[in-house]
Amino acid sequence: MSEPRDEFDQFDAIVDAETDRDPDLAVIEAGSRTLRAQAGPPQGDPVPARPSDPEVDKALREVETELATRWGETKLEPSVRRIAALMDVLGEPQRAYPSIHITGTNGKTSTARMIEALLSAFELRTGRYTSPHVQTITERISLDGAPISAERFIETYQDIKPYIELVDAREEFRLSFFEVMTAMAYAAFADAPVDVAVVEVGMGGTWDATNVIDGSVAVVTPIDLDHTDRLGETPGAIAGEKGGVIKQGATVILAQQPVDAAQVLLKKAVEVDATVAREGMEFGIVTREIAVGGQLLTLRGLGGEYDSVFLPLYGAHQAHNALVALAAVEAFFGIGAEHARTLDLDTVRTAFASVSSPGRLEVVRSSPTVILDAAHNPAGARATADGISEAFGFSRLIGVVSTSSDKDARGLLEAFEPLFAEVVVTANSSPRATDVDALAAIAVEVFGEDRVVVEPRLDDAIETAITLAEEEDEYAGAGVLVTGSIFTVGDARLLLGRH
């Protein structure tokens, strides 16, 4: 977390629309004003939607300001010592419920939301912890499928604050932002109480703050190259860190993995006597068909087949996420080779039909279609590009891209190059946003100068992209994709009136 940059002025109010202007663009202008007005305390996450009660809003700002004084999520010490000490003085709240622990490179949040939907459909009270958030910090901690209220967020922080200060005083380094958030989640789940927690790692696994739980089910989504400076430069090396979530006697649900990553994960499972179920072996996708508003699936789980499952999300990667989520819930209920049975089919269908995943191939406007996607690394960008090519018949697609400075911007742009007719390079509100000129230079190398437009303000960038998409009648089937970072998506959702 850090002080806001001058670049946050990108969200100053822009001039009113002319009377004959596209009415949907007025929403962007209103969102721009709102985003500036709601900026609140300095923080590196997308600006949250504020509570309507002024007193609650003030109290939440105070908590956010205190959290902002701690190490941000990009500054880490590879240890669980501090969070373990905090859990100890709190009375080990993370032991009060069983948990499903999710690691991997891409797809963790979507998979977590699907697992949560399935468990809720089977009448279990759920707690879900994911990161980062799209628009509001309270999204990170969910109970029964919804973010906890601002009031409960504040109360949880105040309840554990004395214990946080106690641990701070004992340790060489204060607890980080993510460590405090993790402790808040575990405490809130115990207080609820929940029947099961669905927990997404922040980074890696072995030394991630979430790894003070012993998940009875460990889920590993596809591993690819990301955070290579901290996790390793090959999928196998990264798997060595992520495999730390695999605990003694657990059941491990493995999505399809690179060979070296799979070898490392399987070796870890053997070492701790864990049971392994592998996508493509013990479970798999039988059929997948494109459907209006999503896709229709037949899934082979650990206990049998589930047909006619409608998933209202786009892209083959989301079908694989759904499959992994199903296997994880089956494993949680004890379904497997020794207890072959299926979950109630109608309940499974109902659960998947209810799934949403904001900022993941999310359609937020039509005529032209505007899609938001939080792809932030080359593997995620390739999955997004494939999903758009498959599900949308665009005659022309305009990209709006802002990345974080610690990400592989070139690899992401190269993944989108065959898909984008033009790309509008911009900046989001995060202090970590890649410098616009630096990103533009990379984009010119990838796309050529004639296909790159530079708009330092995100509101202007979205408006420019929409104008380009509407430019000629022959492009009636044109669309816009806003992508590159969860921060970019969070800002765009607010600009476009989505909360």
Buried (B, 14 or more C-beta within 10 A) or exposed (E): BEEBBEBBEBBEBBEEBEEEEBEBBEBBBBBBBBBBEBBBBBBBBBBBBBBEEEEBBEBBBEBBBBBBEBBBBBEBBEEBEBBBBBBEBBEEBBBBBBBBBBBBBBBBBBBBBBBBBBBBBBEBBBBBBBBBBBBBBBBBBBBBBEBBEBBBBBBBBEBBBEBBEEBBEEBEBBBBBBBBBBBBBBBBBBBBEBBBBBBBBBBBBBBBBBBBBBBBBBBBBBBBBBBEEBBBEBBBBBBBBBBBBBBEEBBBBBBBBBEBBBBBBBEBBEEBEBBBBBBEEBBBBEEBEEEEEBBBBBBBBBBBEBEEBBBBBBBBBBBBBBBBBBBBBBBBBEBBEEEEEBBEBEEBBBBBBBBEBBBBBBBBBEEBBBBBBBBBBBBBBBBBBBBBBBBBEBEBBBBBBBBBBBBBBBBBBBBBBEBBBBBBBBBBBBBBBBEBEEBBEBBBEBBEEEBBBBBBBBBBBBBBBBBBBBEEEEBEBBBBBBBBBBBBBBBBBBBBBBE
